[in-house]
Amino acid sequence: MEQRELLFNEEGKSFVSETKVNSDYNLHIEMESGGTLEIYQRGSDEGKYRRSYIELKWGDVIDADFCHAVYPKYIKIVVSSKVTKATIREAGS
């Protein structure tokens, strides 16, 4: 699938982006400095998210692949440093 940009909004001391995924995916996030990455998920169209992943000591670039077993899935990505570039690419069908 094609790469698409992620937009992050500042929420308190964190930067947050929400999106829907339909297959395994790669995140590429560049930040001003290193920090924490958290991924939250939910399987329903509405409701609360549950944290599914946390990494406390990323450098200033995150480039990692993720899978959730059941799709579609709504994800919320939370990082602790200002984002300068962020993309997501889902696996092809």
N, C-alpha and C positions, 0 to 999 in steps of 0.2 A: 504494500500500500504506500501511498504517498506520505511524505513527511508533512506534519502540520505544526504550526507554532503554538506554544502555550503562553498565555498571559498570566502573570502573577500580580496579585494585589497585596498591598501591605495591610496586615491585620495585627495590630499591636507590635510585638517584636519579631513577628514571623512574616513570611511571604507565601501566599497560598494561590494555588490554581486548581480548578475542578474540571474534569472532562469525563466522557464516556468512552470505554474501550470495548471492542468486539472480538479481540484476539490478543495473544501475547504481544508484548510491545517493548520498545527500547525508549528510554528517556535519555536525552542529552541536555544537561543544564549547566550553564556557565554562570558563576557567581563572582561578586567582587572579592570575597574571601571565603575560606573554607568554613564548614559548619555542619549542621545536622540536617538529615533528610528523613522525613516521615511520610509514609503512604497510608492513607485510610481508604476503606472500600465499603460499598454497600451493593447489594444485588437488586434492591427495589428502586423504583423510580423516585420515591420520596422517602424521607426518614433520616435517621442518624447514621453517621459513619462509624466504623470500627477500625482501630489501627491494626494494620496487617504487616507493617514493616517499619523498622527504625534503624538508622545508622548514625552514630554520634560523631564520627570523625572523618567525614569526606573532605577531600581537598576542595579547591575552587572549581573543579569540573566533575560532574557526575555523568557517567556514561554506563548504563547498566540495563540489563534485560529483566523483564518481570512477567510472571504468568499467574493466573488466578483460578484455573481449573474450570470455572463455569462463567459463561458470557451471555449477554452483555454484563458489564460491571461498571459502576460509577466509582471514580477514584478522586481523592483529594490529595494533592501533593503539597507538603509543607516544608519549607527550607528556612534556615535561620539567617541567611545572608541575602542581600539584594541581588536579584537575578539580572544578568546582562543579556542572556540568550537562552531560550529553552525550546526544544522541539520534542515531538513524540512521533514514533513510526511504528505502526502496527504490522504484525506478520501478515503476509499475503494469504489470500483465500485458496 
